[in-house]
């Protein structure tokens, strides 16, 4: 497989993942993803931002989130995010420290 084909396949897989998380599984909370997998939708949008910035395209966290979520992040939260339990918040603090640290 040539490099360009690999890049296109990887990009297609990413778009499928994004669609799955944004369309098919809106019910899955970011906090649960972070607690179980060590990443969430916000991480994916941050990785997009970092990739853009590394390539000389200035992108803010808010811009990256709006691209990934397909709407302003506050709108997504209002439509789909539920209140986290104390247990979820405690698990998140641990997972965030282990997986994101000061990158957030």
Secondary structure, 3 states (H helix, E strand, C coil): CCHHHHHHHHHHHHHHHHHHHHHHCCCCCHHHHHHHHCCCHHHHHHHHHHHHHHCCCCCCHHHHHHHHHCCCHHHHHHHHCCCCCHHHHHHHHHHHHHHCHHHC
